[in-house]
């Protein structure tokens, strides 16, 4: 398989962890960012120093803008011959009950969390006959809580896209999803925030990044897996116990 991966939202948090992990396994990386140029350049430099045998390039695109999304894979193709792995990781996460959500909020959540992965998956499928797509959804897709109504519906749609794309693009392109749970605190919170959340899930502790990386490895290694969702959430999707 072509060992070039495109990671959206690669400059920090889960995206950065995915980049570091794949670089350690010999992947060339197309690192997407929007507003985090400084972090993206720093990551590119760090990876290039650690892995001089591999290629790491950064690409800017605002995933709210369809024309920029549609140009992303063509731009990547100028630096890499083709993409073997697409990680639709970039996400926006804003609260809002259904009755309080504005059109702008809905538009933002759908554009970044669902429409961009849709368009990137289409572009990849039209570029290569073989590869892997992994969509990052959310354990929230298993319930109907509406405190993040626009966000949740965007991730539910992304999971439906995962199954639809897996059926259409098989056997050459496998499409799967990962649903993280309590992973990292928001940038304005500390670890105590995570532990308070984790008290309500079966495993009673935050998962951190490792379960996500292990799920990624499993999907990459299992050549017969497509249209599936791995919950890396400590049982949160099962409900409270």
PEURWO-V716311 format. One line per field, one symbol per residue. ss: DSSP state (2 for helix, 1 for strand, 0 for the rest). A space follows every 50 residues. Layout:
# PEURWO-V716311
ss: ???
This chain:
# PEURWO-V716311
ss: 00011110000022222222222200011111100022222222222222 00000111110000022222222222222000001111000000010222 00222222222222222222222222200011111100222200000122 22222222222222222220001111111100000000002222222200 00000000022222222222200000001111000222000
